[in-house]
Amino acid sequence: MHPVLSADHAGLDALLALARDTAAGHLAGLSRHPVGRGSHSEAPHRLSADGVGARAALEEFQTRFAAGLTGSAGPRYWGFVTGGSTPAALVGDWLASAYDQNAAGKTEPATAQVEREAITLLRDLLGLSDAHNGLFVSGATLSNVVGLALGRQWVGAQLGIDVAVQGVGALPSTPVFSGVAHASISKALSIIGLGRAALQAVPARPGRESVDLAALEDRLAALAGRPAIVVANAGTVNTGDFDDLAAIAALRERYPFWLHIDAAFGGFAACAPGHAHLVTGLDAADSLCVDAHKWLNVPYDSAMQFTRHKDLQAQVFQNSAAYLGALGDDPDALHLTPENSRRWRALPAWFTLKAYGAAGYRDIVERCCALAQDLGRRLADSADFELLAPVRLNVVCFTPTGEVTAERVAALLQRLRDGGEVFLTPTVYAGRPAIRAAFSNWRTTADDVSRAWAALTRAVDTANSNQ
């Protein structure tokens, strides 16, 4: 054995203790750690001949890179829709690395059992029926890829075409209708061969990001019975708006379409009684995307893909190799998702769901929504900002008052990032440059809103004084 590797093996306990202390120190300082960081530019080092050992590698990492990390796991990182890691999820994630199981099949039976149970717990949390088969994937983008690939296979079946065998070229042009689809939907359509041009935007209701049902029905009726795919939104990234999921599902009584629901973060509205009505009809989806490293607050990378059509999964993703064995009536996960080798993503999710249960996640979701409302009220009452949409869930969309350009928004966001108190991201809403804040971290408290608000007012005051 290489002497450096041998020495690390002999001293593993001490190395793990050092890593634990390093991680604990970082987490303990998250509330003080600058939330956003500037760019880190340095010529990459080249591979050494003999290596330096794990302890020296950790020291070098701390010296060269640790100070440049963002506070994305912390309570005031409100860009994108980013959760943190609950204590239980972190325990599960560390153990997943230590056990290093390949969660692809039944050769490691405990991994498959944990995943089945974690999916069951998630169905309970989200109010889904047992008709939905679920599996873990790397993120919402891949979850959308899987769901739309199943939709593509379903469309082909309606036309007597096995797309998984004959290829997407055998399909006629397949329209994909959606109101305000997330960017990952276009990416997924590109990956599965339907193409970005297949996505047809359906008008939203006035002043909303919720699809106009009459306009959607007109599009479906115009197909004269040809099958299509509809992507419904349960939580848009700009304003947290929701399509009427139940009403869209009811259209399948008159028109043939595959219903994919993108509920990456909005699906967790089911946890909170005051918001659960927003996801009425979620269970009616043919396929469903839910992201775990958002409001479930487990480490990257993790998401879930649900479907009522497990048979289509096996048609699309099955692997044929002698060493893998027969497909059988209960296919392994490697026959149901794109990955052959899979990290044990279910373990952190299992830990956090077991540890905190329905009440714990109700608290996280309700607290995040209340804090979003708090920020929304401050913005609405301010002469310096304009709240652009009602705060329906956990996303706050706003812009500075006066003449607003993309450059002005970018400059304001840069001042906030330089200050290190809060991280926000830009957007465009109703044609106007805007800013959005998304609350989904279990650590966030009312004090964090106050700190962020003080930073916002300082930043806009500085901008106004420089004009």
HELIX and SHEET records of a PDB file:
HELIX    1   1 PRO A    3  ALA A   10  1                                   8    
HELIX    2   2 LEU A   12  ALA A   28  1                                  17    
HELIX    3   3 ALA A   54  ARG A   64  1                                  11    
HELIX    4   4 ALA A   66  GLY A   68  5                                   3    
HELIX    5   5 PRO A   87  TYR A   99  1                                  13    
HELIX    6   6 PRO A  109  LEU A  126  1                                  18    
HELIX    7   7 ALA A  140  GLN A  158  1                                  19    
HELIX    8   8 VAL A  163  GLN A  166  1                                   4    
HELIX    9   9 VAL A  168  ALA A  170  5                                   3    
HELIX   10  10 ALA A  183  ILE A  191  1                                   9    
HELIX   11  11 ARG A  196  ALA A  198  5                                   3    
HELIX   12  12 LEU A  213  ALA A  222  1                                  10    
HELIX   13  13 LEU A  245  ALA A  250  1                                   6    
HELIX   14  14 LEU A  251  GLU A  253  5                                   3    
HELIX   15  15 GLY A  266  CYS A  271  5                                   6    
HELIX   16  16 ALA A  276  VAL A  279  5                                   4    
HELIX   17  17 LEU A  282  ALA A  284  5                                   3    
HELIX   18  18 LYS A  310  PHE A  317  1                                   8    
HELIX   19  19 ALA A  322  LEU A  324  5                                   3    
HELIX   20  20 ALA A  333  HIS A  335  5                                   3    
HELIX   21  21 ALA A  346  ALA A  380  1                                  35    
HELIX   22  22 ALA A  406  GLY A  419  1                                  14    
HELIX   23  23 ALA A  446  SER A  465  1                                  20    
SHEET    1   A 7 ASN A 133  VAL A 137  0                                        
SHEET    2   A 7 ALA A 303  THR A 307 -1                                        
SHEET    3   A 7 SER A 287  ASP A 291 -1                                        
SHEET    4   A 7 PHE A 257  ASP A 262  1                                        
SHEET    5   A 7 ALA A 228  ASN A 233  1                                        
SHEET    6   A 7 VAL A 176  SER A 178  1                                        
SHEET    7   A 7 LEU A 199  ALA A 201  1                                        
SHEET    1   B 4 PHE A 385  LEU A 387  0                                        
SHEET    2   B 4 VAL A 395  PRO A 400 -1                                        
SHEET    3   B 4 ARG A 432  ALA A 438 -1                                        
SHEET    4   B 4 THR A 425  TYR A 429 -1                                        
END                                                                             
